[in-house]
Amino acid sequence: MAIDKLKPTKFSGVFCTEHPDRKWLPENKKTMVKDRRLVLSYVVNGTKYRGVFGWESQGYTMLDAANKIEQFKDNAETGFGPVCLRDEKTAAVEALKAKQKSLNVEAVKNTTLNDYFKGDYLDAANENKKPATVVTEEALYKKWIEPTMGKTPIKDILPLDFQRLKNKVLKGDRRVDGKGKIYYVPKSPRTIHYCVSIVIQVWNMAFDNKVVSVQPPRRKTLSLPMIDNQRTRAFMPDQARKYFEHMDIRSKQWSDITRASLFAGLRASEVFRLEIKDFDEAAGKLFLRSPKKQKSQHLVLNDTAVALFKELKKQHKTGRGLFFVDANDNQVLSVSNTVQKAIDKLGFNDGVTDRRDRLTFHSWRHTYATWLLENGTDIHTVSQLLRHSTLAMTQRYVHPHEEKLRDAAKGLDTVFNVKDSETKESAGTN
């Protein structure tokens, strides 16, 4: 921008150049005039500054331009503020960024449970959780959690909100009978725990990502109802034989997966993660990769389990990778419906009304523990084989049949019979 191409104005340091074509109608004028671009050119403390102030058609005036120069010179004298248009623009951008950052921080602090659940949490869940699990969590969130605390900023959620959630779930589903009378079908304590777990997972993720600065409350402080999770049934030997005869024909892979669970006491997820290299045939061991929250560990196998994995390794099409894969050669992620359909088709759950008594895939792990106990293995050893952290966890799975308890209780009969005999003999001699 050469100074000789600029026309001086009546204001010192303010120059202009006319647009070759564009015209505009100034206020209080009756005729169009050529648009002029105003340019500042001045010296402050020996430094020359030059910059475009703006077009008159955009509202910029020569008086405003002159005042801007005076403002820059005053700033130079005081040492505060910009001394040229470029510095002013930079300062404005920085101020805008700071304001936006402040607004963002405030917005993050006020992130509601709805915002985070429907955003980052579901995105992560869709990548890392089973589709069926995500569907279940979304349904529970929409039905129970969202109406109770969905609009509440995560940082403002209180124990009272968890109490409201608990009461809402316990009250249950609203129903109307044939006479128009309203009644409610209460939900189970397990549903309450599941809902609370979802809220805590969302909150923990928000905390980890610094969306909130406070961690969620601990479960034991929320006075949640107890869950009676004890299962009282295991497969009987004849049921196991019928099941494997059926599954060997229906699905050999799921028959083998079931055998792995029964003979080694494995959870479904542990079977799915097993790789050929995890099986040490010579030592008769399996290497389990991070089962649940424990560290990776070795599991001692019985002879039946060793023979099973030896045969599975022999039949494996590549001899490496996962023992079991899906149709696309990917890791199996969930138990096939084929298993439950087989159990139900064979009538093993006929007449069963208590959910805890229903036989499922997980019942094979329970059966492993039950059969060990019934064959004389002490509960401490069974607990180690199941890799439980406490003996109480094993007692939840392992329950000897009532006949064994009854036989033990009969020991009291013998004691009382002896006492009665002694009393009668004493009375007879007297």
Secondary structure, DSSP 4 states (H G I P E B T S, - for coil): --GGGSEE-SSTTEEEEEEEEEEE--TT-SS-EEEEEEEEEEEETTEEEEEEEEEGGGT--HHHHHHHHHHHHHHHHHT-S-SSHHHHHHHHHHHHHHHHHHHHHHHHHT-BHHHHIIIIIHHHHHHHS-HHHHHHHHHHIIIIIHHHHTTSBGGG--HHHHHHHHHHHHH-EEEE-TTS-EEEEPPPHHHHHHHHHHHHHHHHHHHHTTS-SSPPPPGGGS-PPP----------HHHHHHHHHHHHHH-HHHHHHHHHHHHH---HHHHHH-BGGGEETTTTEEEE---TTSPPEEEE--HHHHHHHHHHHHH-SSSSSBS-B-TTSSBP-S--HHHHHHHHHTTTTTT--SGGGS--TTHHHHHHHHHHHHTT--HHHHHHHHT-SSHHHHHHH----HHHHHHHHHHHHHHHHHHHHHHHHHHHH-
